[in-house]
């Protein structure tokens, strides 16, 4: 089963893949999808895809292959991870190398996770301010586990 290449994507050279951890909770990564959409809208990146390292898909191998079939000759993988743990240091680079070997004509580069960034300080300050008006935890009703 092949993937059709649209005329808009035919000239595409670079793809961006945002790689998250994944979750057993369906739609847990929907915000990551919103980030991808905003990157396309705000900065004009023509091909931005999201995938997960584990749990529910889509997973990197299928999304990487999709990007290649859409004409990408360069793929930038940006981990959507906060801390530099074993996934960022070992698991992801090993997986990227393994998949890159399947497409030797495609350049694959890995960006860094979020780590420390002054923008995160500002974002955390926003969350602190929001927390001041949040409900007391005793009043919170978690969604049902399913």
N, C-alpha and C positions, 0 to 999 in steps of 0.2 A: 504494500500500500504506500504510494508516494504522496508527498506533500506538494500541492500545486504552488508555484511561485507566482505571486501577483506581479503585475507590471510595475507597481510602486516599489516592491521589494527586490525586483530583478537587479537593480543597480547597487543594492546594498552590499557593503563591505564589512561593516563593524556591527556586532551585536553586543548587548549588555545582558548578562544574566545575574539576577539578584538571587543569591542562595541563602535561604533560611534554614533553621533547624528542622522544622516540621513538628506536628503535634497529632495526637490521636483525636483531637477535637475538630470536627469538620468546620471549615471556614475560619480556623484560627489564624490563618495567614492572609486574611482578606485585606488587612491594612498594608501588607507588603505589596499586594496587587494594586492598591490605591497609589502607593509610592511609585510603582512602575508606570502607571497611567500618567501621573503628574510629571514624571521625567520626560515622557513622550510629549505631553502638552506644553510644559513650561520651557524645556530646553531643546526640544526637537529631535531627541534620539528616536530614530525610526523603528528600531527593533529592541524592545526591552521585554524580557521574559522573567518570570519568577519560578523558582523550584525549591524543593526541600531536600535536605540531606537524608532525613529518615522519616518514618511514620507515613502519613498520607502524602501522596504525590501531588503534583507531578515531581519527578526526580530528575536530577541533573542529566543522566545519560539521554533520556528522551528529549529533554529541552535543548540540550547541546546539539543533538542530531537534527532536531527541527530547525534550529538556527542555521546549521550548515546547509540543509536542504533549501532553505530560503535564500541562500547565496552568501552567507557570512564567511569571510576568509580570516576575520579577526574576531575573537570573542573575549570580552572583558568580564571576568567573574568577580562580583563584589559580594563578599560574605555579609549577610545581615545578622551579624553576631556582635555582642557587646564586648566580651572579654576574650583574650588570647589564650584559650584553653586547648585541649588536645584536638578538638575538631579543627580549629584554625591552624594549629601548628603541624599536625600530622595527617588526620583523616581527609581533610579537604584537598590538600596538595597531592596526596597519593591518588585520590579518586580522579582529580583533574588530569594528572599525568597518564593514568590508565586510559581514560576516555580520549585524551588528545592523541594517543598513539593510533587510534582507529581512523583519525583524519589528519595524516601527516602534513597536508597542505594548509592547515588552519592554524593560525597563531592563537595560542590561549595564554592569557595573562590573568593573574589573580591579584585583586586589590586587597587592601587590609580591612579588618573589621573596624568597628567604631572606636574602640579603645577610649583614650582620652581625646576630647575635642572641646574647645571652648563653646561650640554650639550646644553641646550636651549640658554644659553648666547652665546655659540660658534656658534650655528646655526643662531641666530639673527645677530651676527656680519657678518656671511657669507651673509645674506640677505641684510644687510646695504651696504656691498661692491658691491653686484649685483645691488642695486638700483642706485648707482652712474652712471652706464652705461645704465640704463633703459630709455625708451622713456619718454618724457614729457607727463603728463597725458592728455593734450589737443590733443595729437596725437593718443591716444588709441581708438581702435574701439571695443566696446563690442560685444559679440556674440548676435545674435537676440534672443529675448525672445520668448519662444514658449510654 
